[in-house]
């Protein structure tokens, strides 16, 4: 074996060349089975070896050829490091291409790093890809959500609530297609074993979950409940800001510049330590700043207290307090009225969120990875290619 370092002056590419010979004694012809093989020279093949940080490595391998005197056919020596009639080694495909693809890199970037063509990377990643049909056993606890996929359409995604493994991704989020997927792949007995399904406030999911999973408990994700009431508070806060005639007043700056403080848990608000707040340019406690902002409107103060009570109830898993807060709410002609109505309409499922330890946090984390994959790769046109890349990053 001889190792040389060469410089291709035409392309200015530095690579290393390894010269080797592959030969072993064959006893019988693989075509006819007779022991009538004789050596018949060698053939030169150029193979690409795995490399990421160093220069390109080429293996010039001379393979022994054999001739059968019985059937007049030829055959050659084979090695497990490369597939038959291929020039890219198995290690290059698995250790380099798939390793880089798991980091959400686009095909062209992977091709430049590995030193092969983009079409070769595409062929390695997607050639034999087939979507998984079903799991051997359907998990007892599921999470449902959707994400924006190809052609600005939304796709349905389902994962296991405990192990966070991917169950399925559908090309769209239509109820009929979701029902058809689970009904065609899982029997009623398997689907009846599902104990809970975590969803957001999408009403369409509620309509078919009971049909697919008769014994499943529907759980509204806690994050979406808190997000709903906080958005309602923010809408009212912006409305109060626009009604302020003096844009340089202390109240205006308290509500506008320090708005994040109004979303902080009431228990974590510091009412003793004095600190400097920009905008207002005064020293005060966090509680004093909140009181200053809420003094702009009694309606704003009532909505803020309601949002805090709902947030505290969910955090402490206090179903009784949550139901009491929703039922005793007095309409204020504000966006919070719609949010409370929505929560009261789904009170049973909202209450389940306080009692259950499961949430849509794992699936939201996967959706974030999917969004990052789309952004780095500048989107996808083929849903099968998109599915294959998602499977790589979620494993």
Secondary structure, DSSP 8 states (H G I E B T S, - for coil): -EEEEEEETTTTEEEEEEEEEE-----S-TTT--S-EEEEEEEEEEEE---SSS-EEEEEEEEEEEEETTT--EEE---TTS-TT-SB-HHIIIIIIHHHHTTT--HHHHHHHHTS-HHHHHHHHHTT-------SS--SEEEEEEEE-GGG-EEEEEEETTT--EEEEES---HHHHHHHHHHHS-HHHHHT--EEEE-S-HHHHHHHHHH-TT-EEEE-HHHHHHHHHHHHHHHHHHHHHH-S-TTSHHHHHHHTTGGGGGS-GGG--SS--EEETTTTEEE-HHHHHHHHHTT-HHHHHHHHHHHHHHHHHHTT-HHHHHHHHHT----SSHHHHHHHHHHHTHHHHHHHHH-S--SHHHHHHHHHHHHHHHHTT--S-HHHHHHHHHHHH-
